[in-house]
Amino acid sequence: MRIGPLTRLLGSLAVPIFVDTLLVMTLGAADTFMLSRYSDNSVSAVGLVNQLVNLVLIVFQVISMATSILCSQYVGARRRDKVLQVIGMSVFFNLVIGLAFSVFLYFRAGCLLEIMGIREELYGEGIAYMRIVGLFAFFQAVSLSAAAALRSVDMAKYPMITSAIVNVINILGNYALIFGKFGMPAMGVRGAAVSTVICRALSAILLLVFLYRKYIVKFPKGLFRPVPWSELVKLIKVGIPSAGEQMSYSFAMVIVTYFINQLGNDALATRCYGQTISTFVFLFSLAFAQGGAIIIGHLVGMKKFNAAFALGRRVLRISIVVTLILSFVTACFAHRIFCMLTDNEWIIRMGTAVMWIDILVEVGRAINFFGVNALRSAGDIYYPVTVGIVICWTVAVGLSWLFGIGLNGGLIALWCAFFIDENTRGLIFIRRWHSRKWTSKCLV
């Protein structure tokens, strides 16, 4: 298969994934931006809670990541029966796990926030937001499985359509419930949480409807009699190591957030603002890497390893160039962006400084997105998690404490630790891809 048609196919997948991811990130950023008009403390509380909630969402991604990998390779191998079995077991398992974690987050919210060392002035808003969002986390679990299935069968436009609908509703909901518009009470942080829950529920429903009507069409009962437990076992075996790298990274960021919390509320708010801004920088490389991973999975399923390797190199080159441009432009406008978010001079000054360091962070992140997604989709699922755990905890966490807390370097020193971590892992993943050892790891 020639690289030209593959590039066009990559574009047809990457564009809707890009738009979908942009809308999903906007959904989360809307809470931050609107709450910034309400109070910096509210932003800090929500930022702290989201670090914990995002860690739980990574657990749901164990199955959704495996769904994407297995479905992509089964599509390449032309095994539609196996694709349907994987999708069915994925949605069922994530629903069960999602319900269990929803109950856990609701009843253990206070304990989790105390472990994070949340300050008294943030506790009330933090626990309110966490209990509301956490209780309905199972909607996100179902959405992740359904979206992964649609993308892996080359129907990425439907998650994009869903995100567009949900985003509009979330912005209107935030405006109404945070500030008390359209006859609604002014609920502040609680209003942001309620709006988020409503949107996640709607997203799950729409994605399931699209999945059923556009791909499944008629539920194949015969494929689930008896229940294909072997596919669920395969999902778990592939999913745990596949999501392990992201789980390790997310938990490491929880620890780093704990360090930043020790620096004060202003540092925590700056971190939250900086993270929100940087999501729009790495958006392209993330979407490009995910689109490329789906096609690489198809090619590996067809045993076309040379085409997969060539496509991977093209994805990597384009991702690095675009990320450099976007991160530089963002750094140039960082002062103006922070002035729009807050009037705190310390946050504006510090946020502007870290955005310049973030240029180097984002280049490494782009390489990591490519390396992790490409290797996983090819079936090389253990290497990324091994590298991720070792480097992330020794470099990201270790150097963050040493530079930021031990040597009293503050937030700028912490961002330098992020730069070293991202680029170290990125170089290791590039070497692995060029070694072609992943060609022997096909799963189907």
Long-range contacts (C-beta under 8 A, 24 or more apart in sequence): 1-299, 1-304, 1-307, 3-307, 3-310, 3-311, 3-314, 6-295, 6-299, 6-307, 6-310, 6-311, 7-311, 7-314, 9-295, 10-288, 10-291, 10-292, 10-295, 10-311, 10-314, 10-315, 11-291, 12-154, 13-151, 13-154, 13-156, 13-291, 13-294, 13-295, 14-287, 14-288, 14-290, 14-291, 14-292, 15-287, 16-156, 16-157, 16-159, 16-160, 17-151, 17-156, 17-159, 17-160, 17-287, 17-290, 17-291, 18-283, 18-284, 18-287, 18-288, 19-160, 19-163, 19-164, 20-147, 20-156, 20-159, 20-160, 20-162, 20-163, 20-287, 21-283, 21-286, 21-287, 21-290, 22-280, 22-283, 22-287, 23-160, 23-163, 23-164, 23-166, 23-167, 24-163, 25-279, 25-280, 25-283, 26-167, 27-163, 27-166, 27-167, 27-170, 27-196, 27-199, 28-276, 28-279, 29-276, 29-279, 29-280, 30-167, 30-170, 30-171, 30-174, 31-174, 31-192, 31-195, 31-196, 32-272, 32-273, 32-276, 33-276, 33-341, 34-174, 34-175, 34-178, 34-179, 34-192, 35-178, 35-188, 35-189, 35-192, 36-273, 36-341, 36-342, 37-179, 38-178, 38-179, 38-188, 38-189, 39-188, 40-265, 40-266, 40-269, 40-342, 40-344, 40-347, 41-121, 41-122, 41-125, 41-265, 41-269, 42-125, 42-188, 42-189, 43-269, 43-272, 43-273, 44-122, 44-265, 44-268, 44-269, 44-272, 45-118, 45-122, 45-125, 45-126, 45-129, 45-189, 46-125, 46-126, 46-129, 46-189, 46-192, 46-272, 47-257, 47-268, 47-269, 47-271, 47-272, 47-275, 48-113, 48-116, 48-118, 48-122, 48-126, 48-257, 48-261, 48-268, 49-113, 49-126, 49-129, 49-130, 49-133, 51-116, 51-250, 51-253, 51-254, 51-257, 52-112, 52-113, 52-116, 52-130, 52-254, 53-105, 53-130, 53-133, 53-134, 53-137, 54-250, 55-247, 55-250, 55-251, 55-254, 56-101, 56-105, 56-134, 56-137, 57-137, 57-140, 57-141, 57-144, 58-243, 58-246, 58-247, 58-250, 59-97, 59-101, 59-243, 59-247, 60-94, 60-97, 60-98, 60-101, 60-137, 60-140, 60-141, 60-144, 60-145, 61-144, 61-243, 61-246, 62-236, 62-239, 62-240, 62-242, 62-243, 62-247, 63-90, 63-93, 63-94, 63-97, 63-144, 63-145, 63-235, 63-236, 63-239, 64-90, 64-94, 64-144, 64-145, 64-147, 64-148, 64-239, 65-148, 65-238, 65-239, 65-242, 65-243, 65-246, 65-376, 66-90, 66-234, 66-235, 66-236, 66-238, 66-239, 66-242, 66-243, 67-145, 67-148, 67-149, 67-152, 67-235, 67-239, 68-148, 68-149, 68-151, 68-152, 68-293, 68-294, 68-297, 68-377, 69-238, 69-242, 69-297, 69-376, 69-377, 69-379, 69-381, 69-443, 70-231, 70-234, 70-235, 70-238, 70-443, 70-444, 71-148, 71-149, 71-152, 71-153, 71-297, 72-152, 72-293, 72-294, 72-296, 72-297, 72-298, 72-301, 72-377, 73-297, 73-298, 73-300, 73-301, 73-377, 73-379, 73-442, 73-443, 73-444, 74-301, 74-444, 75-152, 75-153, 75-154, 75-297, 75-298, 75-301, 76-297, 76-298, 76-299, 76-300, 76-301, 76-302, 76-444, 77-301, 77-302, 77-444, 79-444, 81-220, 81-223, 82-231, 82-444, 83-152, 83-153, 84-216, 84-220, 84-223, 85-223, 85-224, 85-228, 85-231, 86-149, 86-231, 86-234, 86-235, 87-145, 87-149, 87-211, 87-216, 88-223, 88-224, 88-228, 89-228, 89-231, 89-232, 89-235, 90-145, 90-148, 90-149, 90-235, 91-142, 91-145, 91-146, 91-149, 91-208, 93-232, 93-235, 94-141, 94-142, 94-144, 94-145, 95-138, 95-141, 95-142, 97-141, 98-137, 98-138, 98-139, 98-140, 98-141, 98-142, 99-138, 101-134, 101-137, 101-138, 101-141, 102-134, 102-135, 102-136, 102-137, 102-138, 103-135, 104-134, 105-130, 105-131, 105-133, 105-134, 105-135, 105-137, 106-131, 106-134, 106-135, 109-134, 116-254, 116-257, 116-258, 116-261, 117-258, 117-261, 117-262, 118-261, 119-261, 119-265, 121-265, 122-265, 125-188, 125-189, 128-189, 128-190, 128-193, 129-189, 129-190, 129-192, 129-193, 132-190, 132-193, 132-194, 132-197, 133-193, 133-196, 133-197, 135-197, 136-197, 136-200, 136-201, 139-197, 139-200, 139-201, 139-203, 139-204, 140-200, 140-204, 142-204, 142-207, 142-208, 143-200, 143-203, 143-204, 143-207, 146-204, 146-207, 146-208, 146-210, 146-211, 147-207, 149-211, 149-215, 150-207, 150-210, 150-211, 150-214, 150-215, 151-290, 151-294, 152-294, 152-297, 153-215, 154-294, 155-210, 155-214, 155-215, 156-291, 158-207, 158-210, 158-211, 158-214, 159-207, 161-206, 161-210, 162-203, 162-206, 162-207, 162-210, 163-203, 165-202, 165-206, 166-199, 166-200, 166-202, 166-203, 166-206, 167-199, 169-195, 169-198, 169-199, 169-202, 170-195, 170-196, 170-198, 170-199, 173-198, 173-199, 234-443, 238-381, 238-443, 241-381, 241-382, 241-385, 242-376, 242-381, 242-384, 242-385, 244-385, 244-388, 244-389, 245-372, 245-384, 245-385, 245-387, 245-388, 245-389, 246-372, 246-388, 248-385, 248-388, 248-389, 248-392, 248-393, 249-388, 249-392, 249-396, 252-392, 252-393, 252-396, 252-397, 253-396, 255-397, 256-396, 256-397, 256-400, 256-414, 259-400, 259-401, 259-404, 259-405, 259-414, 260-404, 260-411, 260-414, 262-405, 263-404, 263-410, 263-411, 266-344, 266-346, 266-347, 266-350, 267-350, 267-410, 267-411, 269-342, 269-344, 269-347, 270-346, 270-347, 270-350, 270-351, 270-354, 270-411, 271-411, 273-338, 273-341, 273-342, 273-347, 273-351, 274-351, 274-354, 274-355, 274-358, 277-330, 277-334, 277-337, 277-355, 278-330, 278-355, 278-358, 278-361, 278-362, 280-326, 280-330, 281-323, 281-326, 281-327, 281-330, 281-358, 281-362, 282-323, 282-362, 282-365, 282-366, 282-369, 284-319, 284-322, 284-323, 284-326, 285-319, 285-320, 285-322, 285-323, 285-362, 285-365, 285-366, 285-369, 285-370, 286-369, 288-315, 288-318, 288-319, 288-322, 288-369, 288-370, 289-315, 289-319, 289-366, 289-369, 289-370, 289-372, 289-373, 289-374, 290-369, 290-373, 292-370, 292-373, 292-374, 293-373, 293-374, 293-376, 293-377, 294-377, 296-374, 296-377, 296-378, 297-377, 297-378, 300-377, 300-378, 300-379, 300-442, 301-442, 301-444, 303-442, 305-436, 305-439, 308-378, 309-433, 309-436, 312-370, 312-374, 312-433, 315-370, 315-374, 316-367, 316-370, 316-430, 316-433, 319-366, 319-367, 319-369, 319-370, 320-363, 320-366, 320-367, 323-362, 323-363, 323-365, 323-366, 324-359, 324-363, 326-362, 327-358, 327-359, 327-362, 327-363, 328-359, 330-355, 330-358, 331-355, 331-356, 331-358, 331-359, 350-411, 350-412, 353-412, 354-411, 354-412, 354-415, 357-412, 357-415, 357-416, 357-419, 358-415, 360-419, 360-423, 361-415, 361-418, 361-419, 361-422, 363-422, 363-423, 363-426, 364-419, 364-421, 364-422, 364-423, 364-424, 364-425, 364-426, 365-422, 365-426, 366-426, 367-422, 367-423, 367-425, 367-426, 367-427, 367-429, 367-430, 368-422, 368-425, 368-426, 368-429, 370-429, 371-425, 371-426, 371-428, 371-429, 371-430, 371-432, 371-433, 372-429, 374-433, 374-438, 375-429, 375-432, 375-433, 375-438, 378-438, 378-439, 378-441, 378-442, 379-438, 379-441, 379-442, 379-443, 380-432, 380-437, 380-438, 380-441, 381-441, 383-432, 383-437, 383-438, 384-429, 387-425, 387-428, 387-429, 387-432, 388-425, 391-421, 391-424, 391-425, 391-428, 392-421, 392-425, 395-420, 395-421, 395-424, 396-421
